[in-house]
Amino acid sequence: MKFSYKIVLCSLITMAAAFGIGGYFFVNDVFKASLEREIEQATDDGSILKFAFETAALNIPSKYDILQNSVIEEIGANLENSGQGSRRLLRLSDENREVLYASDGFVADTVLLADLEEQMRAYQIIHPDRHYYVQTGIMVNALGRVLYLETMRDVTEVYAERTRGFAVYRGLTILILVCSSIVMYIFSCWLTKPVRLLTRATKKMTAGDYSYRAEQISSDEMGQLTMDFNHMAKVVEENIQKLKEEIRAREDFIAAFSHELKTPLTAVIGYADMLRSRKLDEEKHFLSANYIYTEGKRLETMSLRLLDIIVTRRYEHEPQETDVAELFGYLQDLYRERDDRIVTFQYEPGRVLAEANLLKSVLLNLADNACKASEPGGIVEVLGENREEGYCFGVKDHGVGIPPEECRKITEAFYMVDKSRSRSHNGAGLGLALCVEILKLHHSTLMIDSTPGKGSFFWFVIPWEEVPADET
């Protein structure tokens, strides 16, 4: 069942219960008031008839010492016929509660008569046939006799009014419920419209349209829910896009890795087969063995770099305060005796919170790449300076440079701008990828400024204080 139908149904049930209970008490309250009024009138009529009977008895000629039964019957007949426009029903009984006079149609019920006592007015509601009556009873003292006077008043109309009241209220309630159901259905459709829009959005997203957003039509709780849903959809879309990019990157990584393995392995297998299947002179034998060794070393370097990247991603970072002089001193020792490139160092003293060995690996990779990109005798500058946000490390060369469209890709694994130049230096395009992973551990980013034909500048900043994990 639709949510809007549930709202209408629950509202109708609540309204029907409220109208039913309220109508029952209302009609019954009106009925009780009318019935009490009829009972009061009936008892008043009984008192009036008592007074009239006693007065009539006093006016009887005193032929007898006590009031005779025939006189009582005569007075009863006169009282019965004295009603103004209505026929009274009464009954007179003697001291022994034997009926002396009774109107035609008076119900032969003696329950009330048996319970009458002196100075007592009693009544009861009786329902002998299709009519309802108020039966009253009172004692009468006349000329030394104790008599019992009973009356009957027809109150059938009061009960009929109650029945009509229930019927009218029932019909009115049904009419109100029908009209209310139409109005409530319109309101429920309006109230549940945001839910329908959210449902449509979820179906669109389930079908693969992650860019679809639900329309926000209000600013209440449902509007806030729509806003939160759209924000969630945006996050989901971004995450899915990231997953797609990661999958694509992994596929590219596998393809590049397979290609990088295939080239040296083909050469190694070919030269190894040549050495195995034929006899070569000493020079060719040496060249073949040397090529196998060179390609083997390149495979070894590539596997070690891959292992470093994997280990770095799972590495538990334990930074320590490190003097930058130690890092620059390590590079100076490595490049002290290198004659093909000129490596210069210029840095300001300082201390950083970092993993020294990992930063050495980053600087070494950047310096090696700068040397590879420079011509023989070219100058490579390794720089360091204090900044407000942290200590800045940089490596600058004056080599071939990198095209702008390539700058975003060179940090991907196995990506090489100039594959022939990289392979000639036993490169596999993994150095910068490793640098990026190490800098992530230090909450830093590798920045690249490069101009084709003029050189490149790689730099990064190590923050003075370690950034909490939830802020990165």
Buried (B, 14 or more C-beta within 10 A) or exposed (E): EEEBEEBBBEBBEEBBEEBEEEBEEEBEEBBEEBBEEBBEBBBEBBEEBBEBBBEBBEEBEEEEEEBBBEBBBBBBEEBBEEEEEEEBBBBBBBEEEEBBBBBEEBBEBEEBBEEBEEEEBBBBEBEEEEBBBBBBBBBBEBBEBEBBBBBBBBBEEBBEBBEEBBEEBBEEBEEEBEEBBEEBBEBBBEBBBBBBBBEEBBEBBEEEEBEBBBEBEBEEEBEEBBEEBBEEBEEEBEEEEEEEEEEEEEEBBEEBBEEBBEEBEEBBEEBBEBBEEEEBEEEBEEEBBEBBEBBEEBBEBBEEBBEBBEEBEEBEBEBEEBEBBEBBEBBBEBBEEEEEBBBEBEBEEBEBBBBBEBBBBBBBBBBBBBBBBBEEEBBBBBBBBEEEEBBBBBBBBBBBBBEEEBBEBBBBBBBBBBBEEBBEEBBBBBBBBBBBBBBBBBBBEBBBEBEEEEBBBBBBBBBBEBEEEEEE
